[in-house]
């Protein structure tokens, strides 16, 4: 019987894994949309016809509920990005206030329901991954962990432990090591990029590890998606265009287009005063057809399919030098050739910050690249060629490995959960 549950509570996806001695297995969750070993970090709230408690769904089931009930469903995604924000003081869901810990609990409670008997009362430890640096402009780490603690306390686990996400990934990869090694793990999530350097040694047949250093930055794959939106889609729907205001020509406020940072924000935008103002601008616009297309996107809840098209384009650019972006609701004018070189120009500021965080961990630990024996890259963004080049330019390519892009953290957490020296691996819990 498994005793430790690993929880990778991610910005984009969340994963559960159970330990089985020296091995692990993924927890397969089953919702109305089927079975999966990964769950989108998303929540939906829908009023029931019988006026009972709100119907809450998570993951793909939440997305389906949102698409099937436009305007009636309250939808939230990437809730992890709010964890360390002191500005986030909760949100209203059908007139009832929900704090961050309420949202985190609601999401995990549905995962527990979907997991069935796999999430059992026999579990004595939950090992939770946490980023080296939480997302946000001014992240408050202690606030984030306090919120995590309040959410997790509702499950009555005898023990709750926190482990840096790249440390967990390092432990997962360390199973393949056949000699002592200094390992650099780079974990590219949806909202954060984290680095960890760890020294692994085998003493008396027992794996030991000495943390050398960590660093992180609140930049990752979601930012890359936004760059595609900002450079291809936003100009098609009016960004940079002009409208008449009395005898002046003014630019359409760029703040309207910030709503593309998360696809579900388009639905929320529909209820805001800014959307009413946008519709008024159509009559005064010099290019009204563009703003009309923007209004149509919002009114027809096209946010999710739009982001699917963007994500698919990004993935193809990891394999091809040029690909086509097309989104049918915007018509033929949205059929655009996208070159990898252009994409890399767009994400250059993000790459610079990702590379700066790598420099930081090497410099503060006084580690030169030659001292690193293995480099493990994990997370979907590690497939982006421009990201790979950051490491190819610094480390011997024979040292660089990847794999388990979505599962490695959760499985590493579960493995750590079986260890008697678990305190060696854990991070501060606030």
C-alpha positions, 0 to 999 in steps of 0.5 A: 500500500502506498504511503506517500503522495506526490503532488505537482500543482502546476500552473498549466497542468497538475500531476499526482504520483504514488510511491511504491518502495523504490518505484512510483506510478501515476495516479490516473484520474477519471472525470466526465471527459475520460481518464488521464494522468495529467490534469489541467489546472483549471476550475469551473463553477456552475449553478445547479438546476435544483439550486443545490451546491455549485457544481464544481469541475476541474481540469478538462471537465472544467474546460468542457463545462465552460465551453458548454455553458458560456455566460453561465459558468465561472471559470478559472485557470492557472490559479497557482499564479495568484499564490504569491500575490498580496494583491489577490485578495480573493474572487467572487464566484456567484456572489460568494468570496473565494480566497486562494486557499478556497480555490486550491482546495476546490481543485484538489478536492475534485482531483481526490474525487476523480482519483477514487480509491487511489487517494486513500486514508492510508496515505501518511505523507503528501509531498508538494512541489513548489517553485524556486521563485513564485510567479508574479511581479513581486511574489511573496513566498511566505504568503504563498506557502501560508496559503498552500498550508491552509488549503492542504490542512483541510485534507488532514494529512499527518505530514505535509512536506514541500520540495523545490520542483527542480529538486524533485525532477533531479531526484527522478532523473538521478535514478539513472545515474551510475556514478557520483555526479553534480546535476543541474536541473532546469524545470520549465513550467507554464508560469516559472522556470526553475534551476537547481544544482545538486550533488548526488553521491552513493555511499554504502549503496545509498543515494545521498544528495547535497543541495548546491543552489537554486534560482528561478524566474517567473517566465515560462511557456505561457509567456511564449504563447502570449508573444504569438498572440501579441504579434499575430492575432492582436494586430488583426483585431485592432491593436495599433489601429486608430479611432477618431475622437472629436478632431483627434486621432487616437490609438485603440488602448493597448490595455484591451489586448492584455486580456489575451494573457490568459484565454479565459480572460476573454470571457471575463472581459465580456462582463467589464466596462472596457468591453462596452467601451470597445464596442463603442469604438467600432463606430469611430475606428478607422478600421472597424472590421478589425474591432468587429472581429475582436468583439466577435471573438469575445461574444462567441467565447473563442478564447480556448480554441484560439489558444489551442491554435497558438499552442499548436503553432508553437509546438510545430515551430519546435520541429519546423523552421516555418509553419502556418498559423490559422484560426478560422473565426478570423477568416483567411486574413488570419492565415499567416506564415510564422518563421521560427526566427521571428518567434525567437525575436519575439521571445528574446526578452523572455529568453534573456531573463531565463538565461539570467536566472541560469547565470545567477545559480552558476555564479552564486554557487561558484560553479563553472559549466565544466563542473556539471556532470549532467544537465536534465531539462524537463517541462514542455518549454524545454522543446523550444530550440532557442531554449535548448541553445542556451544549454548547448552553448554552455555545456557539452551536449553529451551531458544534456538529457531530457524526458518525463516532461510532465511526470518527472516532478510528481514522481520525484516527489513521491520517491522522496516521500519514501525516504527516511531522510526526507528533511534533507530534501524539503524546503521551508514550509513558511 
